[in-house]
């Protein structure tokens, strides 16, 4: 990866700390969360900060629908087993977790009806496919998501949208990255967030930025939001996802505790500027 100004290689020197005008300028804020838990883990501190300043940010969980009628795949059954949720109650259980986290952060949850990748037939039957290339017949999905969110309409200058960078390469995150890039090119104010815990591996950010630049989408730092004041809320919100924490943070430790999760997240958040921040990127001007 190159180290030209504005890229991750020298972000430590060029990190931009959001001031009140920059962060709070837009009248409304919508966070695009591929799944239940993604926004809380990746940018819950920012969301809580906005809520504390009476902005009532919306967290829109895109892939919030469960299985369609039909036989359950072995991969789906394995996921449910790891989450310790039965097939009949998995979506209701995960919505309860999301709602509990929203109460802590002060966000407004919204659930769309796109099914999670593991429930979309036989396209993604194992982790290599789930974290690999998007199925060719899903090429139109980002546009469908954008339409459901109103991002295909005239730009609202009072709005900001937060979309994932798809660190880790999960196919659902890739779809939202594509929808976010299309919206940014159309003139929407889009900040791209670093997906956690995938981003705990620093190579994932460099890989994504380089890949995007090769595809003609050069991203530059938008802001680094100081979340010192809302860090405890962020960790409290993460702990609401009882079905997911042991799976999501299994690479941190075998049975992750709150303190271990806090330490791992803080080590990442403080790696560059020395205070806990959540970093955002934007599409560079053409």
N, C-alpha and C positions, 0 to 999 in steps of 0.2 A: 504493500500500500504506500502511496506517495505521502509526502509530508508538507505539501504546499499549504499556504495560509488558509485557515478555515476548515481544515480537515482534522480527523481524530488524532493524527500524529502529534499535533501541537495544541490540542484542546486545553491542556493544562495551562498554557500561557494565554489562550484566547477565550477562555470560558467567559460567557456573558451571564452575569447574574441578573435575573429579572427584577426590574423595579416595579413599583405599583402600577405605573401607567402602562407598562408593556404587558404585564400579566393580566391586569384587571381592565384593560381598555375595552375589549369587546363586551357587548351587553349580555351575550349568552355563549355558553361553552358546552360542546357536546363531545364526549369521549367515546370513541368506537372501541368496544371490547369484543374481541373475537368470541370469547367464552366467558362464562361466569368466572370471576376471579382475576382476569388479566389486568384490568385497570387498577384494581386495588393494589396488586403486587407491583405493577410497573410505575404507576403515577398517582397512587392514592394520596400522597402528601400534597401534591398540587391540587387535586380535586378537593381535599379538605380545606386547603387554604382559600380556594375560591368560595367554598361554602361559607367559611367564616367571614367572608367579605360580602355576604348576601347575594352571591351570584347563582346559587342553586344549580350547579352543573348537572347535566344529564349524562348518565352512563348508559349507553345503548348496547346491550348484549345482542350481537348479531345472530350467532348460531345458537339460539336458545331453544330450539325444538328438538324433540327426542326421536325415537325410532318410528318409522312408518310401518304399517301392517306388513307382515312377512316374516320369514324365518330369521332368527337372530344369528349373526355371524359369530364365530369363535372369538374374533378380535373384540367385538363388542362385549361378549360375556366376560372376557378377561379384564376389560376396563372396569366393568361394573364390580367385579370381584375385588379389584385393587382399591376401588373407591368405597367398598363395603356398603353398596347400595343395591337394592333389588331393581329389576328392570321396570317394574310398575311405578316405583317411587323415585327414580333417579332424577328426573327433571324437576319434580316438585321439591325434592330435597335440596338440589343445587340452587333453585330459586330462593328457597328460604335462607340459604347461606348468603347469597348475593344481597338479599333484602336486609339481613342483619348487618352486613358490611356497610351498606348504603346508609343505614341509620347512624352508624359510628362516624362515617365520613361526612354526612350531610348532603349526599348526592341524591339525585332522582333517578331510580332505575327504570329502564324501558326494555322490554323483551321483544325482539323480532322473531319471526317464525321460520327462519332458515334452519334446516337441520345441521347438526354437527357433522363434520366429515366422516366420523366413524359410523354414522347412521345413513350415509348416502350410498346405499347399495353395496356393491363389491369393488368400488374404486380404491379404497384404502383399507387393506386387510392386515396391515402390520406397520410397525414403526418406520421401516425404510420407505414405505409408500406415503405414510402420513407426514413424514418430514422430507419428502422428495419433491418431484415435479407435480404440478397441478394436472389433474386429469384433463385431456384435450377437450372433452365435451363440457367442461365447466368454464370455457373461455368467456362466456357472457355473464357469469355470476357477479363480477365486480360491478357491472353496469346495472344489474338487477338490484344489488345492494344500494348503490347510489340512488336509484330511483325510489326505493323504499324510504330512504333518508331525506329525500328532497334535494339531493346534491346535483340533480340534473336540471334544476330550476335556476332562474337568475340568481346571481350571487347576492347574498345578504352581507353587506359590509359591517354589520354589527355582530357577526358571528365568528367564532373560531371552532374548528374541528380538530380533534386529536386522533391520529391514526397510528397503528403500530408499524414499526420498521421491519417486522417479520424476522427478527433475530431468532435463530433456531430453525427457521425455514418451515414451520408448520404450515400446511396448505391453507388452512383457514386464515391464518395471519397474512399469508401471501395475497389472498383475495382482498383483504382490507387494505393492505399496502397499495395494491393496484388501484382500488377505489379512491384512496387518499391522494395518490399521485394524479389521477385523472381530475379530481376535484381541484387540486392545487393548480394544475395547468389551465383549468377553466376560470381561475381567479379567486377561488375560495382561500381564506386564511387557514392553512393547515399546518399544524405542528406535529411532527412525527416523534413518537416516544420509543424508548429502548425497551424492548420486551424482556421482562424478567420472569423467572430466573434464568432464562436462556442467556441473557447478556452477562451473567456472572462469569462466563468464559469470554475474556476480552477479544478473542479472535473473531467472535461472531459479528461485532460491530464493524471491524475493518473489512471483513469479507462482504458484508452487505453493502457498505458504502462503495466499495470497489465495483461490485456487481452492478449496482445501480448506475454508476458513472459510465460503465461500459455500455449500458443500455440507453445512455443519453439523459439520465436523471441525476444531476449532480446536487447533492445535499450539502448544506452548510449549517453550522450551529445557529439555532434560533434563540435559545436561552437556556440557562441553567438556573432552575428555581430552587431557592433556599427553602428546604422543608423542615428546618430545625423545629419550628413551632408546632408542626403537625406530625412529627415522626412517630410519636406514641400512638396517635390515631391510626396511622398507616399500619403499624404492626398489629394493633388491636383488630383492625379490619381483616388483615391476612389470616389471623387466627380464627376467624369466623368460618373459614372453609375447611371444616374438619375432615371432609371426605377427600380433600385434595392435598392438604399439607404434607402428609407422609409420602405421597407420590411426587409432588412437585419438588420437594426439598430432599429427596432421597440421596442426592449426590452430595449434600452438605453433611449428613450423618444418617445412620441407620434409622434412628427414631428421633427426628428433629424436635427440639424443644423451642419454646418461645425465645429464650435467650440465644440459642444457636442460630435461629432464623434472623433475629435482630442483628447479631454480630456479622453474619454473612452479607446481609443487605446493607448494613452500615459500611462494611469494608468496601463494597462496590461504590456506594454513594459518596464516600469520602476519598476515593482513590485519587482524584485529581485536585479539586479545590480545597480540600481539608475540612469542609463542612458538608453535612448531608444535603445533596442536591438531586433533583431529577432533571435529566438533560433532554433537550428537545432539538429537533432538526427541521429545516425547511428547504423547500426546493429553491435552488439558486436562480436568480433572475436569468432569463435567456440572454 
